[in-house]
C-alpha cells in the first residue's frame, strides 16, 4: 500500500508538514507530561482510524518506556485502572475534542472542568493544541492513505 501523495515531497506540502511538526515540538516543550502527550495522540488516532499515527505514536511511546499494558488499554481507558485521574481527564477531553461534531455545543463543561482540576493553564492550552494538532495529522494521513507499519522510532526527529 502506498500513500496517495507524498506530503513531504512537494515544496508547499513539505513546508506545511514541517511547520506542523514544529508546532508539535513547541507542545513537547511544555510542562504537559510526555506520557500524557503520547496517550492523547494514540487515543485520537484510534478514534480517527489513522494507522500511520498509531504506528508512530505507539512505537515512540514504547521506546520512551510506556508499558504494553497501558498501550493496549488506551481504547478502554474508562475501564482500566492503569491510568491516573489526570490521564483519564486528558483522554476524556481528547475524545470530546476529537468527536466535536457528535456533541452539540462542543466539549461539555464538566469534561473541561475535570481537565482543569488536573492541569494548569499552560498545560490546558498545550493539551487542547495537541488534540487539535493530532487531529490535523490524522486527517491528512487518512485522506492521503498513509500506510502503517514501516515507521522507525525517531524517524521524524530533527
N, CA, C and O of each residue as an XYZ file, in Angstrom:
632
protein
N       0.841     -1.172      0.000
C       0.000      0.000      0.000
C       0.891      1.241      0.000
O       1.848      1.335      0.769
N       0.566      2.172     -0.858
C       1.302      3.433     -0.940
C       0.361      4.594     -0.667
O      -0.839      4.515     -0.931
N       0.921      5.670     -0.136
C       0.123      6.876      0.090
C      -0.302      7.458     -1.255
O       0.387      7.288     -2.260
N      -1.433      8.139     -1.263
C      -1.913      8.782     -2.485
C      -0.956      9.864     -2.958
O      -0.739     10.037     -4.157
N      -0.389     10.588     -2.006
C       0.590     11.642     -2.269
C       1.659     11.579     -1.192
O       1.397     11.141     -0.071
N       2.855     12.013     -1.531
C       3.919     12.129     -0.536
C       3.901     13.554     -0.006
O       4.349     14.481     -0.681
N       3.385     13.724      1.201
C       3.228     15.064      1.777
C       4.560     15.757      2.020
O       4.593     16.974      2.198
N       5.658     15.011      2.030
C       6.968     15.611      2.260
C       7.649     16.021      0.952
O       8.584     16.822      0.970
N       7.194     15.485     -0.173
C       7.895     15.681     -1.446
C       7.695     17.066     -2.053
O       8.642     17.648     -2.582
N       6.506     17.588     -1.987
C       6.209     18.877     -2.603
C       6.772     20.014     -1.761
O       6.732     19.952     -0.532
N       7.297     21.055     -2.411
C       7.802     22.200     -1.641
C       6.716     22.836     -0.762
O       6.999     23.269      0.356
N       5.505     22.891     -1.254
C       4.418     23.517     -0.491
C       3.985     22.613      0.656
O       3.975     23.041      1.810
N       3.629     21.373      0.353
C       3.155     20.495      1.427
C       4.289     20.110      2.365
O       4.068     19.927      3.562
N       5.493     19.986      1.835
C       6.640     19.704      2.699
C       6.837     20.795      3.729
O       7.138     20.521      4.891
N       6.663     22.040      3.295
C       6.782     23.188      4.203
C       5.651     23.154      5.234
O       5.873     23.414      6.416
N       4.462     22.838      4.785
C       3.312     22.751      5.695
C       3.558     21.706      6.778
O       3.368     21.978      7.964
N       3.975     20.523      6.375
C       4.224     19.451      7.339
C       5.345     19.846      8.297
O       5.266     19.560      9.492
N       6.390     20.500      7.783
C       7.483     20.962      8.645
C       6.966     21.904      9.731
O       7.377     21.816     10.888
N       6.065     22.802      9.348
C       5.503     23.744     10.331
C       4.629     23.021     11.351
O       4.648     23.353     12.536
N       3.867     22.034     10.892
C       3.048     21.258     11.826
C       3.933     20.494     12.811
O       3.630     20.433     14.002
N       5.019     19.917     12.317
C       5.962     19.221     13.190
C       6.561     20.208     14.189
O       6.755     19.868     15.356
N       6.857     21.435     13.734
C       7.419     22.460     14.628
C       6.430     22.817     15.739
O       6.831     23.029     16.883
N       5.150     22.882     15.407
C       4.127     23.134     16.430
C       4.166     22.010     17.463
O       4.080     22.263     18.665
N       4.296     20.779     16.998
C       4.398     19.643     17.915
C       5.591     19.761     18.849
O       5.506     19.385     20.019
N       6.709     20.284     18.338
C       7.903     20.468     19.175
C       7.653     21.504     20.261
O       8.139     21.354     21.382
N       6.899     22.555     19.942
C       6.550     23.567     20.950
C       5.726     22.916     22.061
O       5.977     23.146     23.244
N       4.752     22.112     21.677
C       3.907     21.436     22.662
C       4.742     20.474     23.507
O       4.562     20.400     24.723
N       5.656     19.736     22.866
C       6.529     18.810     23.600
C       7.327     19.544     24.676
O       7.636     18.964     25.717
N       7.660     20.807     24.437
C       8.467     21.581     25.371
C       7.697     22.176     26.529
O       8.278     22.876     27.358
N       6.404     21.916     26.609
C       5.606     22.436     27.721
C       5.691     21.485     28.908
O       6.332     20.436     28.839
N       5.039     21.869     29.986
C       5.041     21.021     31.183
C       3.968     19.936     31.150
O       3.806     19.205     32.128
N       3.234     19.820     30.046
C       2.288     18.704     29.911
C       3.109     17.416     29.844
O       3.968     17.286     28.972
N       2.861     16.457     30.753
C       3.697     15.263     30.805
C       3.799     14.539     29.459
O       2.813     14.395     28.737
N       5.002     14.092     29.146
C       5.261     13.413     27.875
C       4.386     12.174     27.713
O       3.887     11.914     26.618
N       4.193     11.407     28.779
C       3.359     10.205     28.696
C       1.926     10.574     28.334
O       1.285      9.889     27.536
N       1.428     11.652     28.920
C       0.075     12.114     28.607
C      -0.011     12.525     27.149
O      -0.999     12.238     26.474
N       1.016     13.192     26.669
C       1.016     13.612     25.265
C       0.887     12.409     24.337
O       0.117     12.449     23.377
N       1.627     11.351     24.609
C       1.540     10.165     23.750
C       0.181      9.483     23.876
O      -0.375      9.030     22.875
N      -0.360      9.403     25.093
C      -1.683      8.800     25.270
C      -2.729      9.541     24.444
O      -3.577      8.922     23.803
N      -2.663     10.861     24.464
C      -3.601     11.700     23.717
C      -3.467     11.440     22.216
O      -4.468     11.269     21.522
N      -2.234     11.409     21.720
C      -2.010     11.179     20.286
C      -2.550      9.813     19.868
O      -3.156      9.670     18.806
N      -2.325      8.830     20.704
C      -2.786      7.483     20.374
C      -4.305      7.408     20.409
O      -4.914      6.835     19.506
N      -4.929      7.979     21.442
C      -6.398      7.879     21.544
C      -7.080      8.584     20.387
O      -8.006      8.027     19.798
N      -6.654      9.787     20.045
C      -7.263     10.484     18.905
C      -7.062      9.681     17.622
O      -7.972      9.583     16.799
N      -5.886      9.114     17.455
C      -5.590      8.335     16.249
C      -6.429      7.065     16.179
O      -6.806      6.636     15.089
N      -6.726      6.459     17.329
C      -7.627      5.302     17.355
C      -9.015      5.714     16.871
O      -9.610      5.048     16.024
N      -9.517      6.807     17.413
C     -10.855      7.277     17.054
C     -10.935      7.583     15.565
O     -11.925      7.257     14.910
N      -9.890      8.212     15.032
C      -9.889      8.631     13.633
C      -9.450      7.536     12.663
O      -9.486      7.736     11.449
N      -9.039      6.389     13.181
C      -8.608      5.298     12.324
C      -7.346      5.609     11.545
O      -7.208      5.207     10.389
N      -6.425      6.325     12.173
C      -5.190      6.724     11.497
C      -4.076      5.724     11.804
O      -3.401      5.827     12.829
N      -3.897      4.773     10.918
C      -2.885      3.745     11.107
C      -1.475      4.299     11.165
O      -0.662      3.839     11.966
N      -1.172      5.288     10.322
C       0.165      5.877     10.309
C       0.528      6.505     11.644
O       1.636      6.316     12.147
N      -0.409      7.255     12.219
C      -0.147      7.891     13.513
C      -0.109      6.865     14.638
O       0.691      6.996     15.564
N      -0.960      5.850     14.572
C      -0.916      4.791     15.590
C       0.414      4.060     15.538
O       0.999      3.761     16.579
N       0.891      3.774     14.351
C       2.185      3.130     14.172
C       3.278      3.974     14.825
O       4.077      3.470     15.615
N       3.303      5.256     14.489
C       4.337      6.149     15.011
C       4.252      6.298     16.523
O       5.244      6.091     17.222
N       3.093      6.652     17.029
C       2.999      7.044     18.433
C       3.033      5.863     19.398
O       3.487      6.019     20.531
N       2.569      4.697     18.985
C       2.724      3.546     19.875
C       4.195      3.137     19.960
O       4.679      2.764     21.029
N       4.894      3.209     18.846
C       6.324      2.866     18.855
C       7.127      3.895     19.652
O       8.016      3.528     20.420
N       6.818      5.177     19.472
C       7.525      6.226     20.215
C       7.240      6.104     21.709
O       8.142      6.262     22.531
N       5.987      5.823     22.057
C       5.628      5.680     23.475
C       6.350      4.488     24.100
O       6.870      4.591     25.211
N       6.384      3.375     23.402
C       7.080      2.186     23.915
C       8.572      2.468     24.087
O       9.175      2.064     25.082
N       9.161      3.160     23.116
C      10.586      3.482     23.209
C      10.873      4.417     24.378
O      11.969      4.401     24.939
N       9.880      5.235     24.744
C      10.037      6.158     25.872
C       9.729      5.492     27.212
O       9.787      6.139     28.257
N       9.402      4.196     27.178
C       9.188      3.469     28.424
C       7.744      3.156     28.760
O       7.470      2.588     29.817
N       6.814      3.513     27.887
C       5.407      3.199     28.148
C       5.239      1.683     28.113
O       5.855      1.003     27.293
N       4.402      1.158     29.009
C       4.223     -0.298     29.084
C       3.221     -0.778     28.034
O       2.334     -0.036     27.612
N       3.386     -2.025     27.628
C       2.449     -2.607     26.669
C       1.050     -2.705     27.279
O       0.056     -2.579     26.564
N       0.965     -2.927     28.580
C      -0.346     -2.995     29.235
C      -1.105     -1.682     29.037
O      -2.264     -1.687     28.621
N      -0.455     -0.572     29.333
C      -1.128      0.728     29.185
C      -1.433      1.023     27.715
O      -2.509      1.530     27.398
N      -0.516      0.718     26.834
C      -0.759      0.947     25.406
C      -1.953      0.135     24.918
O      -2.769      0.622     24.135
N      -2.048     -1.101     25.384
C      -3.144     -1.968     24.963
C      -4.497     -1.557     25.536
O      -5.540     -1.932     25.001
N      -4.482     -0.791     26.618
C      -5.749     -0.429     27.272
C      -6.219      0.996     26.979
O      -7.235      1.426     27.526
N      -5.515      1.726     26.144
C      -5.905      3.117     25.890
C      -7.342      3.223     25.397
O      -8.092      4.078     25.869
N      -7.734      2.381     24.468
C      -9.101      2.461     23.934
C     -10.153      2.158     24.992
O     -11.304      2.578     24.865
N      -9.765      1.435     26.031
C     -10.692      1.064     27.105
C     -10.336      1.778     28.405
O     -10.507      1.218     29.488
N      -9.846      2.999     28.304
C      -9.331      3.720     29.479
C     -10.365      3.861     30.580
O     -10.002      3.892     31.756
N     -11.634      3.946     30.236
C     -12.670      4.115     31.264
C     -12.728      2.915     32.224
O     -13.058      3.056     33.401
N     -12.402      1.744     31.692
C     -12.486      0.511     32.471
C     -11.142      0.041     32.986
O     -11.059     -1.005     33.629
N     -10.083      0.798     32.712
C      -8.733      0.377     33.082
C      -8.263      1.124     34.328
O      -8.519      2.317     34.490
N      -7.581      0.408     35.189
C      -7.084      1.001     36.435
C      -5.642      1.496     36.312
O      -5.058      1.941     37.300
N      -5.071      1.425     35.124
C      -3.647      1.738     34.942
C      -3.369      3.196     34.593
O      -2.216      3.574     34.388
N      -4.411      4.016     34.522
C      -4.240      5.428     34.191
C      -4.543      6.299     35.401
O      -5.439      5.994     36.188
N      -3.794      7.377     35.542
C      -4.040      8.314     36.637
C      -5.314      9.098     36.360
O      -5.822      9.098     35.239
N      -5.825      9.763     37.387
C      -7.004     10.609     37.191
C      -6.717     11.722     36.188
O      -7.586     12.074     35.391
N      -5.521     12.270     36.220
C      -5.138     13.324     35.270
C      -5.113     12.776     33.845
O      -5.613     13.423     32.924
N      -4.541     11.601     33.659
C      -4.509     10.997     32.318
C      -5.917     10.688     31.837
O      -6.228     10.864     30.659
N      -6.762     10.233     32.739
C      -8.151      9.935     32.367
C      -8.877     11.206     31.941
O      -9.665     11.182     30.996
N      -8.617     12.319     32.632
C      -9.221     13.598     32.251
C      -8.729     14.033     30.870
O      -9.503     14.547     30.062
N      -7.446     13.824     30.607
C      -6.887     14.176     29.294
C      -7.477     13.297     28.193
O      -7.771     13.781     27.100
N      -7.646     12.024     28.476
C      -8.230     11.119     27.482
C      -9.688     11.461     27.204
O     -10.149     11.374     26.066
N     -10.410     11.850     28.252
C     -11.811     12.248     28.058
C     -11.895     13.527     27.226
O     -12.734     13.629     26.331
N     -11.038     14.494     27.512
C     -11.008     15.730     26.726
C     -10.614     15.424     25.279
O     -11.143     16.028     24.346
N      -9.694     14.498     25.101
C      -9.288     14.085     23.751
C     -10.467     13.517     22.980
O     -10.696     13.876     21.825
N     -11.206     12.639     23.617
C     -12.366     12.051     22.935
C     -13.397     13.113     22.569
O     -13.909     13.135     21.450
N     -13.693     13.986     23.517
C     -14.695     15.029     23.255
C     -14.208     16.013     22.186
O     -14.990     16.447     21.341
N     -12.930     16.361     22.222
C     -12.379     17.291     21.243
C     -12.211     16.680     19.864
O     -12.237     17.387     18.857
N     -12.039     15.370     19.819
C     -11.913     14.669     18.538
C     -13.282     14.419     17.923
O     -13.448     14.500     16.706
N     -14.241     14.122     18.753
C     -15.611     13.855     18.284
C     -16.484     15.098     18.446
O     -17.664     14.991     18.781
N     -15.923     16.242     18.215
C     -16.588     17.513     18.496
C     -17.927     17.658     17.762
O     -18.847     18.296     18.274
N     -18.038     17.079     16.588
C     -19.277     17.187     15.828
C     -20.395     16.333     16.421
O     -21.569     16.552     16.122
N     -20.040     15.376     17.246
C     -21.040     14.493     17.844
C     -21.797     15.133     18.998
O     -22.847     14.634     19.400
N     -21.281     16.222     19.530
C     -21.909     16.863     20.685
C     -22.272     18.300     20.338
O     -21.395     19.143     20.150
N     -23.541     18.566     20.256
C     -23.964     19.941     20.004
C     -23.429     20.821     21.126
O     -23.609     20.511     22.304
N     -22.788     21.891     20.767
C     -22.247     22.784     21.782
C     -20.795     22.499     22.113
O     -20.216     23.182     22.958
N     -20.186     21.506     21.470
C     -18.762     21.237     21.683
C     -18.481     20.438     22.939
O     -19.297     19.622     23.367
N     -17.318     20.682     23.527
C     -16.870     19.948     24.711
C     -17.724     20.357     25.915
O     -17.829     21.546     26.216
N     -18.332     19.394     26.603
C     -19.170     19.717     27.761
C     -18.369     20.382     28.885
O     -17.184     20.104     29.069
N     -19.031     21.253     29.622
C     -18.382     21.979     30.719
C     -17.804     21.047     31.776
O     -16.743     21.334     32.329
N     -18.481     19.932     32.069
C     -17.966     19.030     33.099
C     -16.671     18.350     32.654
O     -15.805     18.063     33.481
N     -16.539     18.094     31.369
C     -15.301     17.499     30.847
C     -14.158     18.507     30.967
O     -13.047     18.161     31.368
N     -14.451     19.760     30.612
C     -13.445     20.810     30.736
C     -13.051     21.015     32.203
O     -11.868     21.116     32.527
N     -14.043     21.074     33.072
C     -13.780     21.302     34.499
C     -12.936     20.176     35.078
O     -12.059     20.421     35.907
N     -13.189     18.958     34.653
C     -12.396     17.830     35.141
C     -10.940     17.969     34.677
O     -10.022     17.727     35.462
N     -10.722     18.344     33.450
C      -9.351     18.540     32.964
C      -8.679     19.689     33.718
O      -7.501     19.609     34.065
N      -9.432     20.749     33.967
C      -8.878     21.925     34.657
C      -8.507     21.620     36.108
O      -7.706     22.343     36.700
N      -9.070     20.572     36.683
C      -8.685     20.157     38.041
C      -7.270     19.580     38.061
O      -6.599     19.610     39.093
N      -6.827     19.067     36.943
C      -5.553     18.341     36.890
C      -4.430     19.078     36.177
O      -3.258     18.747     36.350
N      -4.784     20.071     35.382
C      -3.779     20.758     34.571
C      -3.895     22.266     34.752
O      -4.995     22.811     34.851
N      -2.735     22.936     34.794
C      -2.747     24.395     34.882
C      -3.029     24.983     33.493
O      -3.198     24.245     32.522
N      -3.078     26.304     33.411
C      -3.456     26.950     32.147
C      -2.500     26.617     31.008
O      -2.936     26.354     29.887
N      -1.190     26.627     31.289
C      -0.225     26.289     30.240
C      -0.440     24.858     29.750
O      -0.410     24.594     28.548
N      -0.652     23.955     30.674
C      -0.868     22.564     30.306
C      -2.183     22.386     29.556
O      -2.264     21.585     28.625
N      -3.215     23.130     29.958
C      -4.501     23.033     29.261
C      -4.397     23.514     27.822
O      -4.928     22.872     26.915
N      -3.717     24.642     27.600
C      -3.586     25.124     26.224
C      -2.713     24.166     25.426
O      -2.953     23.960     24.236
N      -1.704     23.578     26.062
C      -0.882     22.568     25.378
C      -1.733     21.347     25.030
O      -1.626     20.802     23.932
N      -2.570     20.927     25.961
C      -3.428     19.767     25.741
C      -4.422     20.018     24.609
O      -4.578     19.179     23.722
N      -5.087     21.155     24.638
C      -6.050     21.494     23.591
C      -5.348     21.614     22.238
O      -5.859     21.141     21.223
N      -4.175     22.249     22.229
C      -3.412     22.399     20.987
C      -2.968     21.047     20.456
O      -3.006     20.806     19.250
N      -2.547     20.165     21.355
C      -2.127     18.835     20.949
C      -3.292     18.054     20.343
O      -3.126     17.378     19.328
N      -4.450     18.145     20.951
C      -5.631     17.451     20.422
C      -5.947     17.975     19.021
O      -6.230     17.189     18.116
N      -5.901     19.287     18.837
C      -6.153     19.867     17.516
C      -5.083     19.427     16.514
O      -5.400     19.104     15.369
N      -3.821     19.414     16.943
C      -2.725     19.057     16.051
C      -2.789     17.594     15.627
O      -2.643     17.291     14.443
N      -3.003     16.691     16.566
C      -3.038     15.277     16.187
C      -4.241     14.998     15.298
O      -4.168     14.143     14.415
N      -5.333     15.694     15.512
C      -6.480     15.534     14.620
C      -6.142     16.021     13.213
O      -6.605     15.439     12.231
N      -5.344     17.079     13.104
C      -4.896     17.557     11.792
C      -4.045     16.491     11.109
O      -4.279     16.157      9.948
N      -3.055     15.957     11.831
C      -2.218     14.901     11.257
C      -3.053     13.674     10.885
O      -2.847     13.084      9.825
N      -3.991     13.289     11.748
C      -4.844     12.135     11.445
C      -5.603     12.345     10.142
O      -5.664     11.452      9.297
N      -6.173     13.517      9.990
C      -6.967     13.779      8.790
C      -6.097     13.795      7.534
O      -6.499     13.266      6.498
N      -4.921     14.390      7.617
C      -4.002     14.354      6.476
C      -3.660     12.910      6.112
O      -3.760     12.513      4.951
N      -3.261     12.142      7.099
C      -2.842     10.764      6.840
C      -3.973      9.879      6.336
O      -3.764      9.057      5.444
N      -5.167     10.037      6.896
C      -6.298      9.219      6.454
C      -6.676      9.580      5.019
O      -6.905      8.693      4.197
N      -6.743     10.866      4.718
C      -7.107     11.265      3.349
C      -6.052     10.863      2.328
O      -6.384     10.509      1.197
N      -4.790     10.914      2.719
C      -3.701     10.534      1.817
C      -3.434      9.032      1.830
O      -2.608      8.540      1.062
N      -4.127      8.310      2.696
C      -3.959      6.865      2.892
C      -2.511      6.512      3.205
O      -1.923      5.617      2.598
N      -1.953      7.238      4.167
C      -0.583      6.978      4.596
C      -0.525      5.601      5.245
O      -1.272      5.338      6.187
N       0.340      4.721      4.764
C       0.353      3.347      5.285
C       0.993      3.233      6.667
O       1.842      4.038      7.049
N       0.569      2.227      7.390
C       1.106      1.957      8.724
C       2.022      0.740      8.679
O       1.892     -0.131      7.819
N       2.946      0.706      9.625
C       3.778     -0.474      9.795
C       5.252     -0.246      9.560
O       6.075     -1.013     10.058
N       5.609      0.778      8.823
C       7.012      0.972      8.482
C       7.735      2.033      9.282
O       8.912      2.299      9.040
N       7.046      2.643     10.230
C       7.685      3.715     10.994
C       8.802      3.164     11.879
O       8.656      2.119     12.513
N       9.917      3.889     11.908
C      11.053      3.571     12.782
C      11.149      4.645     13.846
O      11.023      5.828     13.531
N      11.368      4.270     15.095
C      11.466      5.217     16.202
C      12.508      6.288     15.864
O      13.622      5.988     15.435
N      12.105      7.549     16.072
C      12.996      8.677     15.813
C      13.062      9.112     14.362
O      13.831     10.010     14.020
N      12.273      8.494     13.513
C      12.308      8.759     12.070
C      12.100     10.229     11.740
O      12.722     10.741     10.810
N      11.248     10.909     12.471
C      10.960     12.317     12.176
C      11.734     13.274     13.069
O      11.488     14.480     13.044
N      12.647     12.760     13.842
C      13.454     13.631     14.722
C      14.340     14.523     13.861
O      14.812     14.108     12.802
N      14.565     15.774     14.331
C      15.387     16.693     13.534
C      16.819     16.218     13.397
O      17.631     16.885     12.756
